[in-house]
Amino acid sequence: AGWFRRFLHKPKPSSVESLKSSHSGSSSPSSSSSSSSSAKSSSSSPGMSLATSSVSLSPVSAADISASDSPRWDKSYDVCLCHSEGDVALVEELVSYLEGQPESLRCFLQPRDAAAGGAVVTELCDAVQNSHCWVMLITPSFLQDPWCRYQMHQALAEAPVANGRTIPVLKDVDRKDYPRELRNIYYIYMVLKDKSFRQIRDTVMRYLQELCRSSTGRME
């Protein structure tokens, strides 16, 4: 119970500078293999899990991603969690894991971060627009929740192509029930929780690395 109270009141970083200083002593992200929702495979059909594939993280360092001029800071959050109310406990575990990484990934968790008194639709839309990536925890409860469908459609409207921003995570859902709207995007199938958490973290990091690299290339 004490951990849960601390989690709900975890202070959010107040500025880019505070986040930058927290990363100044961090090491480069691991180059260990992981699955990616944005990886491509000519022999695999759309909507297939990549749990057995291996894609290495690129060599861009955490310092590059967290530099004061990084395009990472163009948005308020690195990750927006889209989930049903019935799955909030699992999502809280995932958020705690992501925020506890050396990169201190910034997560939007609706029960914690939505403004009191704000309109639900406005808060959801703002969170989607102000996040780099969207993790969709697709469970039986997600499939039955119209608000989850709404968030999914908002995310797809922001990024209609499979570019790594939308990260579907299936749990206790048959492949035949995978939302048709996401059939062109590879998903992570959650069997072992710890492994799936690492896969999600690596996929978000890969997107931020590519974002940083693309920005540096344009400047040159």
N, C-alpha and C positions, 0 to 999 in steps of 0.2 A: 504493500500500500504506500509506503514511503517513497519507493522508486517512482510509482505512478504519479504521486503529487509533484515530485521534482520534475518529472517529464513534462507535465502540463504547464508548469511555470518556468520552463527552460527559457532564459532570455535570448531573444533573437539578436544577432549582431547589428549594431546601430549604424555602422558605416563601412565603406570599402576599406578604409585604413585599418579598422580594428580587425577585419577579416584578413587583410594582407599581413598584418603583424603576426597573426596566429599561424600563418603558413610559412613564415620566413625560415623556420628551422625544419620544415618537413622535407622528406625525401621524395624522390621521383616515384610515381605510381608503379606498381608491380607490372611486370611484363608477362605474368602468368596467363595461361589460356583461359578463355571463357566463351560463352555463347553470346550471340548478338542478335537483337531483333532486327537490325538493319543489314545483316550480312546477306550476301547474294549467293545462290547456288543454282546453276543451270539444270542440275539433275533433281532438284527438289521442287515440289509443287507449292504454290502460295498457301500461307497459313500453316505451314509445317513447323513443328518444334525443332529448334536447333540445339537441343540439349547435348547432343553428342558431337557437335562441331567444335572446332578450335579456331579462335581468332585472337591474335596477340594485340595487346594495347600498344599504341604508337609511342615513340620515345619522348614526346613532349612532356616536360616536367610539370609537377604541381605548381612550382614557382611561376612558370609561364602562364598557366591557367589563372592563377590568383594575383597576377601583377595588377597594379592600379589601373593600367590602361587596357586590361583584358576585356574583350567583348562579353565576357561572362557577366560583368556588372551592368550590362544594358537591360537586364531583366531582374526583377526582384527575387526570383526563386530559380534554383537549378532544376527542381523536380516538383511537379504537382501530382499528388496522389488521388486517383479517382477510384472510389470504392463504395460499397454499400455500407449502411449503418451496422449491419450484422457482422462485418469483417473488420471493424475498427480496432479490435485488440491486435490482430495480426499486422495491420498497417502501422500501428503505433510501434510495434517491434521493429518493423522495417525502417521507419523514420528514425528511431533511436540509433539503429545501425548506420544509416547513411550520414546522419549528422555527427556521429562519433568517428567517422573516417578522418584521416589526416587532412583531407581537402575541406572538411566541414561543409558538406553539401547542404545547401539551403533548401528546405522542404516546406511545401504548403500542405498543412494538415487541417482540414476544415474545422473539426471540433475545437482546435486550439487557436488557429490563426484567422478565422473569419471574424470580421468586425462585428461587435455586438450592436444590434439594431439595424445592421445592413440587410438589404434584400437578398434572399437566397440566390436568385438568378444572377443578380449583379455581382455578388461575391464569387460565384462559380465562374462566371465569364471573365472577370478580372484576373482570377487565379490562373486560368488557362492561358490568357493572353500574356501574363507577366511571368511565365515559366518557360524555361528552355525545353524541358522534356516532360512527358506525361506518362506516369506508370499507371496502367489500368489493371487492377486486380479483378480478373474475371472469374467469378464464382457463381454458383446457382443463385445466390442473393443478388449479385450484380445484374444478371440477366433478367431478373424480375423487377428491378428497380428503374422506374422511368427517369429518375434524376441521373442515374449512372449512364443511361443511354443518351441523355441530354449532354452530359459532359463529354462523352465519347464523340458525339457529333460536333461539338464545339472544337475539340482538339483536331479532328479531321478537317474542319473548315480552316483552321489556322495552318495546318501542314498536311495537305491532301496527298502528298507523295510519301513513299516509305523512305525517309531520310534519317531514321534513327531517333527522331524526337518522340514518336509514339511507341511505347514499350508495353505490349500486352503480356500479362502474366496469368496463365491459366492454373486454376486450382479446383480439383474435384469437378471438372467439366469435361465432357466428352468432346473430341475434336469435331464431331458432327454438329455440336451446338455452338462452335466458335462463331461469333458475330460475322455475318456476311460482309459488313462494312470494313472489316479488318482483314479480309482474306488475302490481300496483297502484302501483308506485313507478317514477318515471322514472329513467333511468340516464344516465351520462356514457359516451360511447364514445371510447376512447382511440385516436386516430390520431396526432396530434402531441402528444408527451409534455409539452412545456412548456405548451401550451395547456390540456391536461387537468389538469395540476398547478394552474394558476391557477383553473380551474373548481372543483376540489375545495376549494381554500383559500377561495374566495368562498362556496361553499355552507356550509362550516363557520362562517365568519364571519357569514353571514346568520342561521344558527340561534342563535348566541351573541348577536347583536344583538336578535333577537326575544325571547330568554330575558331579557335585560337590560331590554328595554322592558316586557315583561309584568310583571316583578317591580316595576319603578318604578310602573306603573299600579296594581298592587294596594296598594302602600304609600300612594299618594295617595288 
